[in-house]
Amino acid sequence: MLIRVDSITDLGEERCVGFQCPAGGATALWRSDRFDPEVGESYHVEFDVDLLLRFGENARPSPREGYRIETDSQGIVLCGLVDGIDDDGVFYFRFGQDCLILVESDEGSLEVNSWVELRVRPQEFTVWPFQG
């Protein structure tokens, strides 16, 4: 997915970027040895969600359809479509036409083609740029 960097925060050995994308805006950890983020620049990235999803805790059915990302007082909310589910609990979370995120889940209650919201903290959400 293509993002535009709006802000950069140094956190010691890590960097956090504020960004905008077609689904909205949020903040995520920046992971790259190849690209240094620059405010105002755009990057093609992959997203990673680094936590175990538990339906009813940090995942729930979405009250509305559509890809979106937003930040509230409790963290980041990602809304997307369950694109597929593996037997080992990993599911494919479609977050736009060009974005698919693999997410671990301890639940079997997800259904393919259902809209879900994932709630993550900024330290659990990462962008990996692969093209500037």
Secondary structure, DSSP 8 states (H G I E B T S, - for coil): -EEEEEEEEEETTEEEEEEEETTEEEEEEE--SS----TT-EEEEEEEE-SEE-BTTTEEE-SS-S-EEEEETTEEEEEEEEEEE-TTSEEEEE-STT-EEEEEES-S---TT-EEEEEE-GGGEEEEEEE-
